[in-house]
Every structure is written in structure tokens, then in C-alpha cells.
Amino acid sequence: MKKIICISIMVFCIGLLSGCSSKTDVDTSTVFIEKKGKIISVDVEHLDKDYYDIEELKEYITEHVEDYTEKNGDTVEESSFDVKDGIAKLTMEYDSYEDYTKFNGVELYSGTVVGAQADGYDFDMEFYRVEDSKKQEKAEKSAVLADDDNKIVIIKANVDVKIPGTILYVSAPDTEIMSEDVVSIVGEGANEEAQLTYIIYK
């Protein structure tokens, strides 16, 4: 059961949301950043039916949501949970990135580059310019910080991230550009061992 709890909180909440529209019908755990600040997560997990008690897992997720909303208000919602052919999909909605972080224990920031700097995020790292949905050459820090209007997502998890715009720069060598608005973070280890990944977009 300890393994189930770990999956529910650390993995399931990091990326599962598939009930709202076809755009969230994904095969890989994904975090969706919405324009108005809402976060949608879809987590996709392969389960061993001989090991997991599905009803017990459903009950645990529901109880965890109820416990959070009782303390923090109705800012987190379980949209759907489904298990089919040994694949579990959990859909969650969060009113803000703060709720996502509090609920999952996984660091997430969504805002502007200027705001991230004001909140203490360090940009002294390796960045790559992104063009035509591909990583290009390494980018200077001055270029990354040049436009105050650019937005940013910072996350500490090995998941796909879909942003509401066009990716301009991305940090870390363990990232793959899937499209103009999707980054796949492919670092090794569990999510709690992941490094912070910066995604800058317009």
C-alpha cells in the first residue's frame, strides 16, 4: 500500500488530467498550464493488477482530495480516474500552481520571468534556444532574460509539460521538444530526485 500512496501523490498528481477535452487525452503523464492560471494534470501509470487494489486506490485519492479541500477550500478537483487494460489515468484540476505544489509536494511555478526572479529563482544554468519545435544552440543568460513580457514554467518532475504559447528557451540537457508548446522532461530517477526545469515561452 505504501507504493500505491507514493504513486497517488507523487506521480498521479503530477500529471493526470484527461476528462475535460480531447487535448488532454494523452498517453504520457502531462501537466497542462492554462492561460488563466489553472493547472490540469494527467497521470498515466501502468499497474500490476495482481498488486494493486483499484477500489482502495480510488478511495485513497478521494480521501486525499477531500482532506485538502477541507483545509484549503475547493481549489483542487479530481476530474476522473480510470483503469483500463492495466493502465491507470487520473485527471486532476488545480486553481493555481500553488495548489498543485501543496497537493502533490512537487515544486511548480507559473508566471513571468520577472516574477520568477523576484521570487528567488536562479537563472544561472544552461539554456537552449528553441525554434521550429527543435533545440538550437545554447543561449546566453542575457538573451533569456531580455524580454520582460516572456512567461515561464518551472517544475521539478520528469513529465511532459504543455504551455499556452510558443516555447522560446528551455533549460537542462534532459529535455526534449515535442512540439512548439510541449516539452518532455526525461531526467533519470524518481520525481523527488528530478532537477528544476525552466520553460520560457511567449
Protein Blocks (a to p, Z undefined) as FASTA:
>chain_A
ZZmmmmmmmmmmmogcfklpmklmcfbdcddddfkopacddddddddfklpcfklmmmmm
mmmmmmmmmmnopabccfbdcdeehiacdddddfbfklmmmmnopacddddfklmmmnop
afbbcddddeehiacddddfklmmmpmkbccddddddddddddbddfbdghjkbccfbfk
bccdfbecjfklpccdddddZZ
